[in-house]
């Protein structure tokens, strides 16, 4: 499978995470390159979501939101 079984709280948590990462990237980007934004944000996001499965995907999420502008 792709994770634990659960209810709407899982969807709400993922939605909130996506919106949080998007907002952080938008606030931090300001002409910085991708690696600088990852170095700045990834530790804080990992700290905000310490129980997140596969935290290595946080860097990919930052890259995704950087590409979206």
N, C-alpha and C positions, 0 to 999 in steps of 0.2 A: 504494500500500500504506500500511500504518500503522506502518512501522518496518523495521528491519533484520531479515534472516533470522537465525535462530539456534536454539539449543537451550534446554534447561531453565534455563540460567543467566540468560536474559532474564526468564523468569517469576519466578525466585528474586529477581532484582534489583528487579523491580517490587513483589513482595510485601514485601520488606524495606523499600523506600521507603514503601509505604503504612503499614506498621506503625510505621515511624520517625515519619512525619508525625503519625499518630494519637497516639502517645505524647507527642510534643512539644506538640501542641495540648492534650492532657489536662493536662499539667504546667503549661502557661503560662496556660490560660484563667482559672481562678480569679476569675470575675466580671468580667473585662476584656471590653471590646467587641471585636467582630470586627476592626475596623481596627487597634486597638492590638496584637492578637495577630499579625496579618499583619506589621505594622511590626517587631515583635520577632523573629518566627521566619523570615520569608521570606529575609532575607539569609543567615542561618546555614544554612538548608536548601539554598539555591542554592550556597553554599560547599561543603557536604557532597556535592553532586551536580553538580560542574562540567561534566560531559559530558552531562548530562540533556538530551534533546531537548525543545524547547518549554518552557523554564523559566518562562514566563509562566503555565503551568498550576499552578505551585506555590501561587499565591494562591488559586486555585479549590479546590485540595486542602485548604488550611487552612480555607476557608469551609465546605467539606463536613463536615469533622470538627468544626468549631464547631457546626454545625447538628445534628449527631448527639449532641452533648453528651457 
